[in-house]
Amino acid sequence: MTLKEAIEERHSVRAFDERPIPPEVLDALRRCIDKCNKKARLNMQLVTNEPRAFSGPKAHYGHFMGCRNYIAIVGKKTDDFEERCGYYGEYLVLKAQQLGLNSCWVGLTFSKVKDAFLVRGDEKLCAVIALGYGITQGSSHKSRPIASVTKTDGSMPAWFREGVRCALLAPTALNQQRFMIELKGKKVYMSAGKGPYTKTDLGIARLHFEIGAGKDNFEWGKR
Ligand SMILES: Cc1cc2nc3c(=O)[nH]c(=O)nc-3n(C[C@H](O)[C@H](O)[C@H](O)COP(=O)(O)O)c2cc1C
């Protein structure tokens, strides 16, 4: 499965069956987490066989069932912390999908279990990603129209349209999709709107855009 196929097939899944994740799948995930941590200067951690985070009232409210495995997205708080967590956390989501797992980003509807993972003095927990074998594969979310999340000078090249399509398939908190993608020449500018977790959402959608558009077709612009 390519990363683009993983984008198409991924939907949030909140109810998991009893099947344990085989050790070789966990090892593959751990290797990927280690690589991303080095690249992104994060401290993301795989937590296995830990049912407490998703058994309290918050998880019940969020309709979570049978979740015992998750990734804690932890790192040092910097200006771009949330966006970096989004970008690299979503890379792990897509890798998990390639490994046959289902997932769900969770910012609120879980309980923080103190001894399950490490958050050092200068670090922060951004969110967790629930993992497991879903009872279903989830379902497609409603997407905003392309025109409402883009700005272009004139015509829209096919690679840009494909990037935006993939960005709109990204998970966002409350499915808010509050980002703007602007094309100026060969440069693409992406910005976040206001709302909860919009900076994390921006990192997630940025990865999806890159995969959809193809990195060779454009350069990221900064403002
Ligand atoms: C940063 C972030 C935080 C989220 N927090 C929660 C949460 O606390 N509880 C929950 O049930 N879903 C949460 N979600 C999942 C979104 O509701 C979901 O991604 C969105 O509705 C789109 O659906 P899809 O992921 O199936 O495409 C979160 C998603 C993101 C990206």
The ligand as an ORCA input file, in Angstrom:
! r2SCAN-3c Opt
* xyz 0 1
  C      -5.812     16.879     16.512
  C      -7.029     15.978     16.533
  C      -7.699     15.746     17.728
  C      -8.812     14.870     17.759
  N      -9.407     14.619     18.960
  C     -10.433     13.716     19.018
  C     -11.032     13.375     20.265
  O     -10.667     13.897     21.330
  N     -12.011     12.425     20.280
  C     -12.439     11.813     19.130
  O     -13.328     10.955     19.205
  N     -11.911     12.127     17.914
  C     -10.912     13.055     17.830
  N     -10.329     13.359     16.615
  C     -10.781     12.678     15.376
  C     -11.638     13.587     14.486
  O     -12.923     13.730     15.053
  C     -11.703     13.007     13.068
  O     -10.408     12.962     12.519
  C     -12.605     13.818     12.149
  O     -13.946     13.751     12.570
  C     -12.519     13.364     10.689
  O     -12.893     12.018     10.543
  P     -11.891     10.941      9.920
  O     -10.646     10.942     10.788
  O     -12.648      9.649      9.978
  O     -11.546     11.342      8.533
  C      -9.255     14.250     16.553
  C      -8.582     14.513     15.357
  C      -7.483     15.351     15.340
  C      -6.751     15.583     14.047
*
